């Protein structure tokens, strides 16, 4: 089975970090993109969902 960003992210669902927060939000969101597995797909989705740039590096802050 192909490794995907979603599968990688899911392994952090029990983590008490911001990555864990994202993993839990993604798991609970039926519209979370599974394919195509491109970074821009996820960045666009997060922006559309209300995530905002949070720093000089352009990282996103979850709503």
Long-range contacts (C-beta under 8 A, 24 or more apart in sequence): 2-37, 4-34, 4-35, 4-37, 5-37, 5-39, 5-42, 6-32, 6-33, 6-34, 6-37, 18-62, 21-62, 22-62, 25-62
